[in-house]
Amino acid sequence: MAVKRKTTTGLLAPKNRKFLIAGGLAAIAGIYFLAGDKIKSLFKKDTNDQMNTPIAPAPDPTIINQPILTPGTGTDGLDPDKRLRKGVKGQEVKRIQIIANYLANLFGKKNANVKVDGKDYGIVTFPLATDGNFGENTHKAMILLRGKNYLDAGYTTLDKLRYEYAYWSGYYGKDFPDSLRSSSRFQRYSDAYKTGKIDAQK
């Protein structure tokens, strides 16, 4: 006797199967379209281990271009803190004589009467001889240029004259002195130069 097949009704009825299959295929295609790369990455071996390699941050260009400043006497081998007074000889004295001549020219001084607090120190004549010998004329030039600071200390230094050199160059709108660019105290002199420029505008 033939067994009568039970007829399925509802959503799984034979008449609905083609729609279910089409809907299922469409869902699979949609999932693959939206997340295909994720699915592929699960089966693909990353031979470069890129996910485990740390990525270095991009260098900051403002840090790269900053000058590296180190303490010392500079590339010229001079001692910027050597105490210079009458009777001292050497290259540091020669450098302050050169700077003094530059400043005197900047100030329009050729023969100047040197007076501090009412005391007369005589006439200083420019240009100074750049012989590296701290004599009477160089002594008077330091009184003229540094006043009581020089007299109270009893000496000057190349550093102090370089500072004046940078400051007054900025004040009078001159270029920053090339001879100070290689100094270990470049930043100090650069700040003095900028201060001179600012003071000139006041």
ZARO-771961 format. One record per residue: x, y, z of N, C-alpha, C in turn; residue number from 1. Coordinates in Angstrom, 2 decimals, always signed. Layout:
ZAZA|n_px|n_py|n_pz|ca_px|ca_py|ca_pz|c_px|c_py|c_pz|nr
ZAZA|X|Y|Z|X|Y|Z|X|Y|Z|NUM
...
% end
This chain:
ZAZA|n_px|n_py|n_pz|ca_px|ca_py|ca_pz|c_px|c_py|c_pz|nr
ZAZA|+0.85|-1.17|+0.00|+0.00|+0.00|+0.00|+0.89|+1.24|+0.00|1
ZAZA|+0.62|+2.17|-0.81|+1.43|+3.38|-0.91|+1.21|+4.27|+0.29|2
ZAZA|+2.35|+4.82|+0.79|+2.27|+5.73|+1.94|+2.07|+7.15|+1.42|3
ZAZA|+1.10|+7.75|+1.96|+0.80|+9.11|+1.52|+1.80|+10.07|+2.18|4
ZAZA|+2.53|+10.86|+1.36|+3.53|+11.80|+1.88|+2.83|+12.97|+2.57|5
ZAZA|+3.41|+13.29|+3.71|+2.86|+14.41|+4.49|+3.24|+15.72|+3.81|6
ZAZA|+2.29|+16.53|+3.62|+2.54|+17.82|+2.95|+3.00|+18.84|+3.98|7
ZAZA|+4.17|+19.46|+3.68|+4.71|+20.50|+4.57|+4.04|+21.81|+4.27|8
ZAZA|+3.65|+22.46|+5.34|+3.01|+23.77|+5.16|+3.83|+24.85|+5.84|9
ZAZA|+3.46|+26.08|+5.64|+4.14|+27.19|+6.29|+5.35|+27.67|+5.51|10
ZAZA|+6.34|+28.19|+6.25|+7.53|+28.79|+5.65|+8.36|+27.79|+4.86|11
ZAZA|+8.40|+26.53|+5.32|+9.22|+25.51|+4.66|+8.46|+24.75|+3.59|12
ZAZA|+7.29|+25.20|+3.23|+6.50|+24.54|+2.19|+7.28|+24.56|+0.89|13
ZAZA|+7.14|+23.51|+0.04|+7.88|+23.44|-1.23|+7.76|+24.69|-2.07|14
ZAZA|+6.61|+25.30|-2.02|+6.43|+26.48|-2.86|+7.28|+27.67|-2.40|15
ZAZA|+7.74|+27.61|-1.11|+8.53|+28.71|-0.58|+10.04|+28.46|-0.64|16
ZAZA|+10.45|+27.21|-0.98|+11.88|+26.85|-0.91|+12.74|+27.69|-1.85|17
ZAZA|+12.25|+27.93|-3.04|+13.07|+28.70|-3.99|+13.35|+30.12|-3.49|18
ZAZA|+12.34|+30.67|-2.73|+12.55|+31.99|-2.17|+13.55|+31.96|-1.02|19
ZAZA|+13.48|+30.87|-0.22|+14.43|+30.72|+0.90|+15.86|+30.57|+0.39|20
ZAZA|+16.02|+29.75|-0.67|+17.36|+29.53|-1.24|+17.91|+30.83|-1.82|21
ZAZA|+17.04|+31.55|-2.56|+17.47|+32.81|-3.16|+17.83|+33.83|-2.07|22
ZAZA|+17.02|+33.86|-1.01|+17.29|+34.79|+0.10|+18.59|+34.45|+0.82|23
ZAZA|+18.82|+33.12|+1.01|+20.05|+32.69|+1.67|+21.28|+33.05|+0.85|24
ZAZA|+21.20|+32.84|-0.48|+22.33|+33.19|-1.35|+22.59|+34.71|-1.33|25
ZAZA|+21.49|+35.45|-1.30|+21.64|+36.91|-1.27|+22.28|+37.36|+0.04|26
ZAZA|+21.92|+36.72|+1.15|+22.49|+37.07|+2.45|+23.98|+36.76|+2.48|27
ZAZA|+24.37|+35.59|+1.95|+25.78|+35.20|+1.91|+26.58|+36.20|+1.07|28
ZAZA|+25.99|+36.56|-0.10|+26.67|+37.52|-0.98|+26.82|+38.86|-0.29|29
ZAZA|+25.81|+39.28|+0.45|+25.85|+40.56|+1.15|+26.91|+40.56|+2.25|30
ZAZA|+26.97|+39.46|+3.01|+27.97|+39.36|+4.09|+29.37|+39.39|+3.50|31
ZAZA|+29.57|+38.67|+2.40|+30.89|+38.63|+1.77|+31.28|+40.01|+1.24|32
ZAZA|+30.27|+40.70|+0.67|+30.52|+42.03|+0.12|+30.94|+43.01|+1.22|33
ZAZA|+30.26|+42.93|+2.38|+30.53|+43.85|+3.47|+31.76|+43.49|+4.29|34
ZAZA|+32.03|+42.22|+4.43|+33.12|+41.79|+5.32|+34.07|+40.82|+4.65|35
ZAZA|+34.16|+40.91|+3.32|+35.00|+39.95|+2.58|+36.47|+40.01|+2.98|36
ZAZA|+37.00|+41.24|+3.16|+38.41|+41.38|+3.52|+38.71|+40.76|+4.87|37
ZAZA|+37.79|+40.94|+5.82|+37.98|+40.34|+7.15|+37.99|+38.83|+7.07|38
ZAZA|+37.06|+38.31|+6.27|+36.97|+36.84|+6.13|+38.24|+36.31|+5.48|39
ZAZA|+38.70|+36.98|+4.42|+39.92|+36.52|+3.73|+41.13|+36.56|+4.65|40
ZAZA|+41.19|+37.61|+5.53|+42.37|+37.73|+6.40|+42.44|+36.59|+7.41|41
ZAZA|+41.30|+35.97|+7.70|+41.30|+34.84|+8.65|+42.01|+33.63|+8.06|42
ZAZA|+41.98|+33.51|+6.74|+42.57|+32.36|+6.08|+43.93|+32.63|+5.46|43
ZAZA|+44.30|+33.91|+5.40|+45.56|+34.28|+4.75|+46.65|+34.47|+5.80|44
ZAZA|+47.77|+33.84|+5.64|+48.89|+33.97|+6.56|+49.68|+35.22|+6.20|45
ZAZA|+49.93|+36.08|+7.19|+50.72|+37.30|+6.98|+52.20|+36.95|+7.12|46
ZAZA|+52.88|+36.88|+5.99|+54.28|+36.45|+6.01|+55.21|+37.54|+6.54|47
ZAZA|+54.76|+38.80|+6.55|+55.62|+39.91|+6.98|+55.48|+40.26|+8.45|48
ZAZA|+54.53|+39.67|+9.13|+54.28|+39.97|+10.54|+54.16|+41.47|+10.78|49
ZAZA|+53.46|+42.13|+9.88|+53.38|+43.57|+9.97|+52.64|+44.04|+11.22|50
ZAZA|+51.70|+43.25|+11.68|+50.94|+43.66|+12.86|+51.81|+43.66|+14.11|51
ZAZA|+52.88|+42.88|+14.11|+53.75|+42.80|+15.27|+54.93|+43.76|+15.21|52
ZAZA|+55.08|+44.49|+14.10|+56.19|+45.43|+13.95|+55.76|+46.81|+14.41|53
ZAZA|+56.41|+47.37|+15.44|+56.02|+48.70|+15.89|+56.32|+49.75|+14.84|54
ZAZA|+55.44|+50.71|+14.71|+55.62|+51.79|+13.73|+56.23|+52.99|+14.45|55
ZAZA|+57.40|+53.42|+14.01|+58.08|+54.56|+14.64|+57.36|+55.84|+14.26|56
ZAZA|+57.18|+56.76|+15.22|+56.53|+58.03|+14.89|+57.40|+58.86|+13.95|57
ZAZA|+56.75|+59.67|+13.14|+57.50|+60.55|+12.23|+58.33|+61.53|+13.03|58
ZAZA|+59.58|+61.76|+12.63|+60.42|+62.70|+13.38|+59.86|+64.11|+13.32|59
ZAZA|+60.05|+64.86|+14.41|+59.60|+66.24|+14.49|+60.65|+67.12|+13.82|60
ZAZA|+60.30|+67.80|+12.69|+61.31|+68.60|+11.97|+61.87|+69.75|+12.80|61
ZAZA|+61.12|+70.24|+13.78|+61.64|+71.35|+14.60|+62.76|+70.89|+15.50|62
ZAZA|+62.75|+69.59|+15.87|+63.81|+69.05|+16.71|+65.05|+68.77|+15.87|63
ZAZA|+64.85|+68.24|+14.66|+65.97|+67.87|+13.80|+66.82|+69.10|+13.47|64
ZAZA|+66.17|+70.24|+13.21|+66.89|+71.41|+12.74|+67.46|+72.30|+13.85|65
ZAZA|+67.30|+71.91|+15.09|+67.82|+72.72|+16.18|+69.34|+72.56|+16.28|66
ZAZA|+70.06|+73.65|+16.50|+71.52|+73.51|+16.64|+71.87|+72.80|+17.93|67
ZAZA|+72.91|+71.98|+17.89|+73.38|+71.29|+19.09|+74.45|+72.14|+19.74|68
ZAZA|+74.17|+72.60|+20.95|+75.10|+73.48|+21.66|+75.78|+72.72|+22.77|69
ZAZA|+77.10|+72.81|+22.82|+77.85|+72.15|+23.88|+78.76|+73.16|+24.56|70
ZAZA|+78.94|+73.05|+25.86|+79.82|+73.99|+26.56|+81.28|+73.78|+26.18|71
ZAZA|+82.07|+74.80|+26.34|+83.50|+74.68|+26.02|+84.04|+76.01|+25.55|72
ZAZA|+85.22|+75.98|+24.97|+85.86|+77.21|+24.53|+85.63|+77.48|+23.05|73
ZAZA|+84.85|+76.66|+22.39|+84.57|+76.87|+20.97|+85.62|+76.27|+20.08|74
ZAZA|+85.37|+76.34|+18.77|+86.27|+75.72|+17.81|+87.57|+76.50|+17.62|75
ZAZA|+87.61|+77.76|+18.09|+88.82|+78.56|+17.89|+89.87|+78.32|+18.97|76
ZAZA|+89.54|+77.54|+19.98|+90.49|+77.21|+21.04|+90.73|+78.34|+22.02|77
ZAZA|+89.95|+79.40|+21.95|+90.12|+80.53|+22.87|+89.34|+80.30|+24.16|78
ZAZA|+89.83|+80.90|+25.23|+89.15|+80.79|+26.52|+88.28|+82.04|+26.71|79
ZAZA|+86.95|+81.90|+26.60|+86.09|+83.08|+26.68|+86.03|+83.69|+28.07|80
ZAZA|+86.48|+82.95|+29.10|+86.40|+83.44|+30.47|+87.75|+83.86|+31.06|81
ZAZA|+88.77|+83.88|+30.23|+90.08|+84.32|+30.70|+90.01|+85.79|+31.12|82
ZAZA|+90.56|+86.10|+32.30|+90.52|+87.47|+32.81|+91.56|+88.33|+32.10|83
ZAZA|+91.05|+89.34|+31.43|+91.91|+90.20|+30.62|+92.00|+91.57|+31.27|84
ZAZA|+93.22|+91.97|+31.56|+93.50|+93.27|+32.18|+94.86|+93.76|+31.69|85
ZAZA|+95.26|+94.95|+32.12|+96.54|+95.51|+31.69|+97.68|+94.54|+31.96|86
ZAZA|+98.56|+94.38|+30.95|+99.72|+93.51|+31.08|+99.50|+92.12|+30.51|87
ZAZA|+98.24|+91.70|+30.30|+97.95|+90.37|+29.74|+98.17|+90.39|+28.23|88
ZAZA|+98.69|+89.28|+27.71|+98.91|+89.16|+26.27|+98.27|+87.86|+25.78|89
ZAZA|+97.95|+87.83|+24.48|+97.41|+86.60|+23.91|+96.33|+86.84|+22.88|90
ZAZA|+95.84|+85.73|+22.32|+94.83|+85.80|+21.26|+93.50|+86.36|+21.76|91
ZAZA|+93.16|+86.09|+23.03|+91.92|+86.63|+23.57|+91.96|+88.15|+23.60|92
ZAZA|+93.14|+88.71|+23.94|+93.30|+90.17|+23.94|+93.16|+90.71|+22.52|93
ZAZA|+93.76|+90.02|+21.56|+93.66|+90.46|+20.17|+92.20|+90.49|+19.72|94
ZAZA|+91.43|+89.49|+20.12|+90.00|+89.45|+19.72|+89.22|+90.61|+20.34|95
ZAZA|+89.50|+90.96|+21.60|+88.74|+92.08|+22.19|+89.15|+93.40|+21.56|96
ZAZA|+90.39|+93.48|+21.11|+90.83|+94.70|+20.41|+90.10|+94.85|+19.07|97
ZAZA|+89.92|+93.73|+18.37|+89.19|+93.75|+17.10|+87.73|+94.16|+17.34|98
ZAZA|+87.12|+93.59|+18.37|+85.72|+93.92|+18.69|+85.60|+95.38|+19.10|99
ZAZA|+86.55|+95.85|+19.90|+86.52|+97.25|+20.35|+86.59|+98.20|+19.16|100
ZAZA|+87.42|+97.88|+18.19|+87.51|+98.71|+16.99|+86.19|+98.73|+16.22|101
ZAZA|+85.56|+97.58|+16.12|+84.27|+97.47|+15.44|+83.22|+98.34|+16.14|102
ZAZA|+83.16|+98.22|+17.48|+82.16|+98.98|+18.25|+82.43|+100.49|+18.17|103
ZAZA|+83.70|+100.87|+18.24|+84.04|+102.29|+18.15|+83.60|+102.87|+16.81|104
ZAZA|+83.79|+102.10|+15.76|+83.35|+102.52|+14.43|+81.82|+102.63|+14.38|105
ZAZA|+81.15|+101.66|+15.02|+79.69|+101.64|+15.07|+79.16|+102.88|+15.81|106
ZAZA|+79.86|+103.26|+16.88|+79.44|+104.41|+17.69|+79.95|+105.74|+17.15|107
ZAZA|+80.77|+105.68|+16.09|+81.32|+106.91|+15.51|+82.41|+107.54|+16.37|108
ZAZA|+83.17|+106.68|+17.09|+84.23|+107.19|+17.97|+85.59|+107.01|+17.29|109
ZAZA|+86.39|+108.06|+17.31|+87.76|+107.97|+16.80|+88.74|+108.33|+17.92|110
ZAZA|+88.56|+109.49|+18.48|+89.29|+109.90|+19.68|+88.25|+110.27|+20.72|111
ZAZA|+88.22|+109.56|+21.82|+87.17|+109.80|+22.82|+87.78|+110.08|+24.18|112
ZAZA|+87.22|+111.06|+24.85|+87.63|+111.36|+26.22|+86.86|+110.43|+27.15|113
ZAZA|+87.58|+109.65|+27.94|+86.97|+108.62|+28.79|+86.75|+109.17|+30.19|114
ZAZA|+85.46|+109.26|+30.57|+85.10|+109.71|+31.92|+84.06|+108.78|+32.51|115
ZAZA|+84.26|+108.43|+33.79|+83.29|+107.62|+34.51|+83.11|+108.21|+35.89|116
ZAZA|+81.87|+108.51|+36.25|+81.55|+109.12|+37.55|+82.40|+110.35|+37.84|117
ZAZA|+82.59|+111.15|+36.82|+83.33|+112.40|+37.00|+84.83|+112.25|+36.96|118
ZAZA|+85.32|+111.03|+36.93|+86.78|+110.84|+36.88|+87.23|+110.75|+35.43|119
ZAZA|+88.28|+111.52|+35.10|+88.79|+111.57|+33.74|+89.94|+110.57|+33.59|120
ZAZA|+89.77|+109.66|+32.60|+90.79|+108.64|+32.36|+91.63|+108.95|+31.12|121
ZAZA|+91.41|+110.09|+30.50|+92.21|+110.48|+29.35|+91.55|+110.14|+28.02|122
ZAZA|+92.33|+110.27|+26.97|+91.84|+110.06|+25.61|+92.20|+108.65|+25.13|123
ZAZA|+91.20|+107.97|+24.53|+91.47|+106.70|+23.87|+91.41|+106.94|+22.37|124
ZAZA|+92.39|+106.41|+21.67|+92.46|+106.60|+20.22|+92.16|+105.30|+19.50|125
ZAZA|+91.22|+105.38|+18.54|+90.88|+104.23|+17.70|+91.36|+104.48|+16.28|126
ZAZA|+91.69|+103.40|+15.56|+91.59|+102.00|+15.98|+92.73|+101.58|+16.90|127
ZAZA|+92.40|+100.63|+17.78|+93.43|+100.05|+18.64|+94.36|+99.20|+17.80|128
ZAZA|+95.60|+99.10|+18.23|+96.52|+98.15|+17.60|+96.07|+96.74|+17.99|129
ZAZA|+95.88|+95.88|+17.01|+95.43|+94.51|+17.30|+96.65|+93.60|+17.46|130
ZAZA|+97.45|+93.90|+18.49|+98.71|+93.19|+18.71|+98.63|+92.14|+19.82|131
ZAZA|+97.45|+92.01|+20.43|+97.31|+91.03|+21.51|+97.96|+91.46|+22.80|132
ZAZA|+98.31|+92.72|+22.93|+98.96|+93.25|+24.13|+98.00|+94.22|+24.82|133
ZAZA|+97.56|+93.87|+26.03|+96.60|+94.70|+26.76|+97.34|+95.87|+27.40|134
ZAZA|+97.47|+96.95|+26.61|+98.19|+98.13|+27.09|+97.24|+99.22|+27.53|135
ZAZA|+97.78|+100.44|+27.68|+97.02|+101.58|+28.20|+95.84|+101.95|+27.31|136
ZAZA|+96.05|+101.93|+26.00|+94.97|+102.32|+25.08|+93.82|+101.31|+25.13|137
ZAZA|+94.17|+100.02|+25.20|+93.14|+98.97|+25.31|+92.41|+99.11|+26.64|138
ZAZA|+93.15|+99.43|+27.70|+92.56|+99.65|+29.02|+91.51|+100.77|+28.97|139
ZAZA|+91.85|+101.88|+28.34|+90.92|+103.00|+28.23|+89.70|+102.63|+27.36|140
ZAZA|+89.96|+101.83|+26.33|+88.86|+101.39|+25.46|+87.85|+100.55|+26.25|141
ZAZA|+88.34|+99.71|+27.14|+87.45|+98.88|+27.96|+86.65|+99.74|+28.94|142
ZAZA|+87.29|+100.80|+29.48|+86.55|+101.72|+30.36|+85.44|+102.40|+29.56|143
ZAZA|+85.77|+102.83|+28.33|+84.78|+103.49|+27.48|+83.61|+102.56|+27.15|144
ZAZA|+83.92|+101.33|+26.81|+82.90|+100.40|+26.33|+82.11|+99.71|+27.45|145
ZAZA|+82.80|+99.48|+28.61|+82.13|+98.71|+29.65|+81.95|+99.48|+30.96|146
ZAZA|+82.53|+100.67|+31.03|+82.30|+101.56|+32.17|+82.60|+100.95|+33.52|147
ZAZA|+81.67|+101.18|+34.48|+81.87|+100.73|+35.86|+81.97|+99.21|+35.97|148
ZAZA|+81.32|+98.49|+35.08|+81.42|+97.01|+35.14|+82.87|+96.56|+35.03|149
ZAZA|+83.58|+97.18|+34.12|+84.99|+96.85|+33.94|+85.83|+97.36|+35.11|150
ZAZA|+85.60|+98.58|+35.53|+86.38|+99.17|+36.61|+86.15|+98.43|+37.94|151
ZAZA|+84.91|+98.08|+38.24|+84.61|+97.38|+39.49|+85.21|+95.99|+39.53|152
ZAZA|+85.12|+95.28|+38.38|+85.67|+93.91|+38.33|+87.19|+93.93|+38.26|153
ZAZA|+87.75|+94.93|+37.59|+89.19|+95.00|+37.42|+89.70|+94.21|+36.23|154
ZAZA|+88.78|+93.69|+35.45|+89.15|+92.91|+34.26|+87.93|+92.80|+33.35|155
ZAZA|+88.14|+92.33|+32.15|+87.05|+91.97|+31.26|+87.34|+90.58|+30.72|156
ZAZA|+86.44|+90.05|+29.92|+86.64|+88.73|+29.29|+86.21|+88.81|+27.83|157
ZAZA|+86.67|+87.87|+27.06|+86.26|+87.80|+25.66|+84.75|+87.57|+25.58|158
ZAZA|+84.21|+86.77|+26.48|+82.77|+86.52|+26.48|+81.98|+87.82|+26.64|159
ZAZA|+82.42|+88.67|+27.55|+81.69|+89.93|+27.79|+81.74|+90.84|+26.56|160
ZAZA|+82.89|+90.88|+25.90|+82.99|+91.71|+24.69|+82.20|+91.12|+23.53|161
ZAZA|+82.19|+89.80|+23.44|+81.38|+89.16|+22.39|+79.90|+89.44|+22.60|162
ZAZA|+79.48|+89.45|+23.86|+78.08|+89.76|+24.17|+77.74|+91.17|+23.70|163
ZAZA|+78.63|+92.13|+24.00|+78.43|+93.52|+23.55|+78.41|+93.59|+22.02|164
ZAZA|+79.30|+92.83|+21.42|+79.40|+92.76|+19.96|+78.08|+92.33|+19.35|165
ZAZA|+77.50|+91.27|+19.89|+76.23|+90.75|+19.38|+75.09|+91.74|+19.64|166
ZAZA|+75.02|+92.25|+20.86|+73.93|+93.16|+21.24|+73.90|+94.40|+20.35|167
ZAZA|+75.05|+95.09|+20.23|+75.08|+96.34|+19.47|+74.93|+96.11|+17.98|168
ZAZA|+75.35|+94.94|+17.50|+75.11|+94.61|+16.08|+73.61|+94.54|+15.82|169
ZAZA|+72.88|+93.90|+16.74|+71.43|+93.84|+16.60|+70.79|+95.21|+16.74|170
ZAZA|+71.27|+95.99|+17.70|+70.70|+97.32|+17.97|+70.83|+98.23|+16.76|171
ZAZA|+71.98|+98.18|+16.09|+72.22|+99.05|+14.95|+71.81|+98.42|+13.61|172
ZAZA|+71.10|+97.28|+13.67|+70.57|+96.67|+12.46|+71.61|+96.02|+11.57|173
ZAZA|+72.73|+95.63|+12.14|+73.78|+94.93|+11.39|+73.49|+93.43|+11.38|174
ZAZA|+74.19|+92.71|+10.50|+74.05|+91.25|+10.47|+74.64|+90.63|+11.73|175
ZAZA|+74.14|+89.45|+12.08|+74.73|+88.74|+13.22|+76.18|+88.41|+12.88|176
ZAZA|+77.13|+88.67|+13.78|+78.55|+88.47|+13.48|+78.88|+87.01|+13.12|177
ZAZA|+79.46|+86.80|+11.96|+79.82|+85.45|+11.52|+80.80|+84.78|+12.48|178
ZAZA|+81.69|+85.58|+13.07|+82.70|+85.00|+13.95|+82.10|+84.38|+15.21|179
ZAZA|+80.83|+84.67|+15.51|+80.19|+84.11|+16.72|+79.37|+82.86|+16.41|180
ZAZA|+79.21|+82.54|+15.15|+78.36|+81.40|+14.79|+78.91|+80.06|+15.25|181
ZAZA|+80.22|+79.92|+15.28|+80.82|+78.64|+15.68|+81.12|+78.57|+17.17|182
ZAZA|+80.77|+79.62|+17.89|+81.05|+79.65|+19.32|+80.18|+78.65|+20.08|183
ZAZA|+80.74|+78.09|+21.13|+79.96|+77.19|+21.99|+78.86|+77.95|+22.72|184
ZAZA|+78.96|+79.29|+22.72|+77.95|+80.13|+23.39|+77.09|+80.87|+22.37|185
ZAZA|+76.91|+80.22|+21.24|+76.12|+80.81|+20.16|+74.75|+81.26|+20.64|186
ZAZA|+74.07|+80.44|+21.45|+72.72|+80.78|+21.89|+72.70|+82.05|+22.73|187
ZAZA|+73.69|+82.19|+23.60|+73.80|+83.40|+24.43|+73.96|+84.65|+23.56|188
ZAZA|+74.83|+84.56|+22.56|+75.06|+85.71|+21.70|+73.87|+85.97|+20.76|189
ZAZA|+73.22|+84.90|+20.36|+72.03|+85.03|+19.53|+70.93|+85.75|+20.30|190
ZAZA|+70.77|+85.42|+21.58|+69.77|+86.09|+22.42|+70.12|+87.57|+22.61|191
ZAZA|+71.42|+87.86|+22.77|+71.85|+89.25|+22.93|+71.54|+90.05|+21.66|192
ZAZA|+71.77|+89.44|+20.52|+71.50|+90.08|+19.23|+70.02|+90.42|+19.10|193
ZAZA|+69.16|+89.46|+19.45|+67.71|+89.68|+19.37|+67.27|+90.76|+20.35|194
ZAZA|+67.88|+90.76|+21.54|+67.55|+91.78|+22.54|+67.91|+93.16|+22.02|195
ZAZA|+69.05|+93.28|+21.37|+69.45|+94.57|+20.79|+68.45|+95.04|+19.75|196
ZAZA|+67.98|+94.14|+18.91|+66.98|+94.50|+17.90|+65.69|+95.00|+18.55|197
ZAZA|+65.28|+94.30|+19.62|+64.05|+94.68|+20.32|+64.23|+96.06|+20.96|198
ZAZA|+65.36|+96.26|+21.64|+65.62|+97.54|+22.32|+65.66|+98.70|+21.35|199
ZAZA|+66.09|+98.46|+20.13|+66.18|+99.52|+19.13|+64.80|+100.03|+18.73|200
ZAZA|+63.78|+99.18|+18.93|+62.41|+99.56|+18.55|+61.69|+100.33|+19.66|201
ZAZA|+62.28|+100.37|+20.84|+61.61|+101.03|+21.97|+61.69|+102.55|+21.88|202
% end
